[in-house]
Amino acid sequence: MKDGWIRSAACTVNVTVADPIANGEAIREMMRQTSEDGCRVVVFPELSITAYTCGDLFFQEPLLRSAEEELSLIVQESEDLPGIFFVGFPFSWKGKLYNTAAAVSGGQILGLVPKRFLPNYHEFYERRQFTPGPEEVTTVRLLGKDVPFGSKLLFHCEEMPTLTIAAEICEDLWVPDPPSTSHCLHGATLIVNLSASNELTGKSDYRRSLIENQSARLYCGYVYAAAGPGESTGDLVFSGDSMIADAGRLKAENTLYREGYISSEIDLYALQSYRQEMTTFAVSPDDDGYVTIPFHLPVEETALSGKVDPAPFVPSDAGKRAQRCQEILAIQAMGLRKRLAHTHAKAAVIGISGGLDSTLALLVTVKAFDLLGLPRKGIKAVTMPGFGTTDRTYTNAVDLIRILGADFIEVPIGPSVLQHFKDIGQDPENHDVTYENGQARERTQILMDIANKENGLVIGTGDLSELALGWATYNGDHMSMYGVNASVPKTLVRFLVRHVAEESEEDLKKVLFDVLDTPVSPELLPPKDGEIAQKTEDIVGPYELHDFFLYYVMRFGFSPRKILRLAENAFEGTYDRETILKWMRNFYWRFFAQQFKRSCLPDGPKVGSVALSPRGDWRMPSDAVSRIWIEEVKAL
C-alpha cells in the first residue's frame, strides 16, 4: 500500500456445479491464502458461489437460499482478513434474478454490482434466467441489512486515496461502450471483472487484447477473474484464463485450465501520473448518480513480488529490443532527413571522437544520406585530436569514417587552444574547468565554421542522459544545428550501436564492438600511460543508475523514496543502498542545477516516452531548487 502499490489477485476456484456449500468453502480457503500472500484486492469468477453453468437450476429456491447462506459465511470470513473481496452471487430481488458481484470487506457487504449486458447469442442464454441490472444505485435488503445495489458503485479506500475500485461482469467488457469507461471517468483507478468466458480457438488472444487495450485507454488496473475447468462441460469448456493488466501491460496471466490464483502489484501512483499528464483524459465534473462506498485497508508496505527491470529504456526481450532499435534508428534518420532536405543542406558536419555518442550520430547521418540518395562524401566527419585524445579512440574514429565512406577531415585543436589560453591568461598546467571547456568550445567552433564553409548542418551528438545531468559544455558540445541523439539515453545508445554492429559486415562490426568496450569519456584531460584518464562514470556516477532515476522522475514524477525501493529491487547484488543514495542525490542536484542548458537546446527528434526538449516534453524554470528532493534522499 505504501508508495502507491496494491497487490491484487484473480482467482479461479475449483467449483462444484450447483453446490454452494463446497464452493463457499473453496472461496473462503482462497480468501485466506491470498490474504496471507499480501493480496488486498481479491476477485473471484462470475457466479462463483453457485458455478456459472447451473442453467435453469437458478430458478430453484434451495440453490438461491444456499448461495445466500454461503455468502453470509464469506462475509463473516472477511471480518478478520485485510482486504476487499469480489464474489459472484445470484441475487433475487422483486421477483427477478440478477447476476452480481458482491463486494465484501471487514465483515460486511459493501455493495452489489449487477451485470448490465447479458449475452443471448451463440452459446449464451443468460436472459433466460437473469435480468439486466440497473445503472442507478438503489438500496436492497440482503442478509438482514440494507445494501447498495447498482452498476454505478465505486469502492474507495480511505487509507489509500488513489485506490478506487469499480466492477463489471464478463460481457460488460465486450460491448462497444463498457461500463468501465464511465467508471474510470468518475474516478475508478482499478476495475475488477468477474467472468465466465468459455474457451474457443483464438478466443484467449482476443480476450487478452480487450483487457490490455481497456486498461491502456483508461489508465487503470484491470483484474479479470475467469471461471475454470470445474464448470459443467455439457456444451462449453472454461479455461480459467485470468489476467491482471496495468495501463496496457499484462502483469500476470493464469495458465489455461489451471485452478488457483495469480497476483501482481498494481502501481496506482503511476496510473495517477498517466491521468494527470493526459489532458484528454476528461474526468466527469459531477457524480452522474455514482455512489462512493468507503472501505478500509491496513497501512503496510507492499512487498514487490517481481523483478524490476534495471534498464527501463531498453526492452528485455531480445526480439522486441531489436525491433525497438530499428524503430529508433528510423525516427532519428527520418528527422535528420527532413531537416537536411528543408534547409537544402549540401553537407552534414559531425565531430567524431571514437566514443559511443558520436558513433551513433554518424550511423544515423549515414542512414539519412542514404534515404536522400546523397553521396556519403557529403558527410564531413571531423576528428579533432586534443590534449586527452588516446590512440584507441583516434584509431576507432578514423576507421569508422573510412569504412562508412564519409569525408575524413582532421583538425588538431592543440595549437589553437594553447593560443586561446595565452589570450585569456589561462595556465595550460591548470587542468580546471576552463582547461576542459576551452577544448570543447574550440571543437564546436571548428564544426560550425566548416558547416558554413560547406553549406551544411552541424549534427549534434549529445544524448538524453548527458542533458539530464548537464554533462555538456555550454555552447560547446551542448550546441549543434540538429541533435539526433537528444532523446536517446546512454543505456539505449549502447544497445543501438550494438544492434547495428550485429547487423554489420566484419570490418565495421569490429570497430563498433571496440567502441562499445571503450570507457565513456570526454577525453579533455591528458591520458595516463596512454590510457583514458577521465572516465565519466567515475565522476557523475553509473549511467545505468542515472537513466533509471531519470525514467521514473520524468515518466511518473515518483518520489525519491519510491525510486529507491524500485532501484534496490532492480540493482540487487549490483549496487547497495548507500551507493544508490549517493548517486541519487547527485542526480537530483545536477538535474536541477543544469536546467539552463536544456532551456536552449537545438532541435532533435523525440524517440521515446521521455524527452527534455524545452519546446515539447519538459517545461522547467532554470531557477528551481532541488531542496525538498535532496532532503528526502538524505532522510532515507
Secondary structure, 3 states (H helix, E strand, C coil): CHHHEEEEEEEECCCCCCCHHHHHHHHHHHHHHHHHCCCCEEECCCCCCCCHHHHHHHHCHHHHHHHHHHHHHHHHHHCCCCCEEEEEEEEEECCEEEEEEEEEECCEEEEEEECCCCCCCCCCCHHHCCCCCCCCCEEEEECCEEEEECCCEEEEECCCCCCEEEEEEHHHHCCCCCHHHHHHHCCCCEEEEEECCECCCCHHHHHHHHHHHHHHHHCCEEEEEECCCCCCCCCCCECCCCEEEECCEEEEECCCCCCEEEEEEEEHHHHHHHHHHCCCCCCCCCCCCCEEEEECCCCCCCCCCCCCCCCCCCCCCHHHHHHHHHHHHHHHHHHHHHHHHHHCCCEEEEECCCCHHHHHHHHHHHHHHHHHCCCHHHEEEEECCCCCCCHHHHHHHHHHHHHHCCEEEECCCHHHHHHHHHHHCCCCCCCCHHHHHHHHHHHHHHHHHHHHHHCEEEEECCCHHHHHHCCCCCCCCCCCCEECCCCCCHHHHHHHHHHHHHCCCHHHHHHHHHHHHCCCCCCCCCCECCECCCCHHHHCCCHHHHHHHHHHHHHHCCCHHHHHHHHHHHCCCCCCHHHHHHHHHHHHHHHHHCHHHHCCCCCCCCCCCCCCCCCCCCCCCCCCCCHHHHHHHHHC
